[in-house]
Amino acid sequence: MAIAGVEDPREARRLQRRARLMQAALAMFAARGYHESSVDDIVARAHMSKTAFYDQFESKEHCFREVLAQEGGELIHAVIAATSGGEDHRDRMRRGIHAFVVACYKRSAVARLMLVESVGLSPSVEEVRHQLQERFAHMVAEEVRQALLDDDFYANQDPQVFGRAVVGAVNDAVGYFLTHPGADAESLAASLCRIFAP
């Protein structure tokens, strides 16, 4: 299997091995949790050696951080891309909230890493988690800034506070309903949109 844009066969193989390890790590961390997953578990799932693992990552935490940054980054990128077709600030915010909720339900392994397993794990993992949250919060804050003069609902809102409130509420609601029955993705997204982008 060739890696797009990589001409050196050795580099392509290295990237393929890394991708296999990261997919195995994502599956293990999501299924068993960070603390209950070992490097032995990851390499067994990837059908690779510990040497191959340590050629790619310094430690299990380094692997977790890389998986979180890549997979979480892709999810947040998709959320921000979903907002681009919105007609106005409310529509873009609704699209962003909807895209985040649906993506988390569809990619529940990534959601578990972002919303559960990464919390308080270490300062370096927290940094990655906060960077991902900040991208989402910044998108919301920018929509609120654009709405300040034209929309009474947002007129007295602090954009940064509102952005962080949306991220906090959406993260908590998604994390809860992914593990407790009671709301599907569409109904949860619609409820959150009624609160933050009526």
C-alpha positions in Angstrom: 0.0 0.0 0.0 1.5 3.3 -1.1 1.3 6.4 1.0 0.2 9.5 -1.0 3.0 12.0 -1.5 5.7 9.7 -0.1 8.3 8.5 -2.6 10.8 6.8 -0.3 9.7 3.2 0.2 11.3 3.0 3.6 9.5 6.1 4.8 6.2 4.8 3.3 6.7 1.5 5.3 7.5 3.5 8.4 4.3 5.5 8.0 2.3 2.4 7.4 3.6 0.8 10.6 2.9 3.9 12.5 -0.7 4.0 11.2 -1.3 0.4 12.1 0.0 1.0 15.6 -2.1 4.2 16.0 -5.3 2.4 14.9 -4.6 -0.5 17.3 -3.9 2.0 20.1 -7.1 3.9 19.3 -9.1 0.7 19.5 -7.5 -0.4 22.8 -7.7 2.9 24.5 -11.3 3.3 23.5 -12.3 -0.3 24.5 -10.3 -0.7 27.7 -9.2 2.8 28.7 -5.8 4.3 28.9 -4.7 2.8 32.2 -6.0 -0.8 31.4 -4.3 -0.8 28.0 -0.7 -1.8 27.8 1.9 -1.5 25.0 1.8 -5.4 24.8 -2.0 -5.1 24.1 -1.4 -2.5 21.4 1.3 -4.4 19.6 -0.7 -7.7 19.8 -3.7 -6.0 18.2 -1.5 -4.4 15.5 0.4 -7.8 15.0 3.7 -6.0 15.5 6.6 -6.1 17.9 7.4 -3.9 20.9 10.5 -2.8 19.0 8.3 -1.5 16.2 6.2 0.4 18.8 9.2 2.0 20.4 10.7 2.9 17.0 7.6 5.1 16.6 6.7 6.3 20.1 8.7 7.1 23.2 6.0 5.7 25.5 2.4 4.6 25.8 1.5 8.2 26.8 3.4 9.6 23.7 1.3 7.2 21.5 -1.9 8.3 23.2 -1.0 11.9 22.7 -0.3 11.3 19.0 -3.5 9.4 18.5 -5.5 12.1 20.2 -3.9 14.9 18.2 -4.4 13.1 14.9 -7.9 11.6 15.4 -9.2 14.5 17.4 -7.7 17.0 15.0 -9.5 15.3 12.1 -12.8 15.3 14.0 -12.5 19.0 14.8 -11.4 19.9 11.3 -14.6 18.2 10.0 -16.7 20.2 12.4 -15.2 23.5 11.3 -15.5 22.5 7.7 -19.2 21.7 8.2 -19.8 25.3 9.4 -18.5 26.9 6.2 -21.8 26.4 4.2 -23.9 28.1 6.8 -26.0 31.1 5.8 -25.5 33.2 8.9 -24.0 33.0 12.4 -26.8 30.9 13.9 -26.8 28.5 11.0 -23.0 28.1 11.2 -23.2 27.5 14.9 -26.0 24.9 14.5 -24.0 23.2 11.8 -20.9 23.1 14.0 -22.8 21.7 17.1 -24.6 19.2 14.9 -21.4 18.1 13.2 -19.6 17.6 16.5 -22.3 15.6 18.1 -22.9 13.4 15.0 -19.1 12.9 14.5 -18.7 11.9 18.2 -21.5 9.3 17.9 -20.1 7.9 14.6 -16.6 7.9 15.9 -17.2 7.0 19.5 -13.7 5.7 20.0 -12.3 9.1 19.2 -14.9 10.8 21.3 -14.0 8.6 24.2 -10.4 9.6 23.9 -11.2 13.3 23.7 -14.0 13.5 26.3 -13.1 10.8 28.8 -9.6 9.2 28.6 -7.6 12.3 28.0 -9.0 14.3 31.0 -6.3 14.8 33.6 -4.1 12.2 32.1 -0.9 14.3 32.1 0.1 17.9 31.3 1.2 17.1 27.8 -2.1 15.2 27.0 -4.1 18.0 28.6 -2.3 20.4 26.3 -3.5 18.5 23.2 -7.0 18.2 24.6 -7.2 21.9 25.3 -5.9 22.7 21.8 -8.7 20.7 20.3 -11.3 22.3 22.5 -9.9 25.7 21.7 -10.4 25.3 18.0 -14.1 24.5 18.6 -14.5 27.3 21.1 -12.8 29.8 18.8 -15.2 28.9 16.0 -18.1 29.5 18.3 -16.6 32.8 19.7 -16.1 34.1 16.1 -19.8 33.5 15.3 -20.8 35.3 18.5 -18.5 38.2 17.6 -20.2 38.5 14.2 -23.6 38.5 15.9 -23.0 41.0 18.6 -24.5 44.0 16.8 -27.3 42.2 14.8 -28.7 39.6 17.1 -30.3 40.3 20.5 -29.7 36.8 21.7 -25.9 37.3 21.5 -25.8 41.0 22.1 -24.7 40.8 25.7 -22.6 37.7 25.5 -18.8 37.6 25.9 -17.7 35.6 22.9 -14.9 33.8 24.7 -17.1 32.8 27.6 -19.9 31.7 25.3 -17.5 29.7 23.2 -16.1 27.9 26.2 -19.7 27.3 27.6 -20.7 25.7 24.3 -17.7 23.4 24.3 -18.2 22.5 27.9 -21.9 21.8 27.6 -21.5 19.9 24.3 -18.6 17.8 25.5 -20.4 16.9 28.7 -23.7 16.1 27.0 -22.0 14.0 24.4 -19.9 12.2 26.9 -22.9 11.4 29.1 -25.2 10.2 26.3 -22.5 8.1 24.7 -22.4 6.0 27.9 -26.1 6.3 29.0 -29.1 5.5 26.9 -31.5 8.3 26.3 -30.6 10.5 23.4 -29.6 9.7 19.8 -27.2 12.0 18.0 -29.9 14.0 16.1 -32.1 14.7 19.1 -29.1 15.6 21.3 -27.7 18.0 18.6 -31.2 19.6 18.1 -31.5 20.1 21.9 -28.1 21.7 22.1 -28.8 23.9 19.1 -32.1 25.1 20.7 -30.0 26.2 23.8 -27.1 27.9 22.0 -28.4 28.8 18.6 -32.2 29.2 18.9 
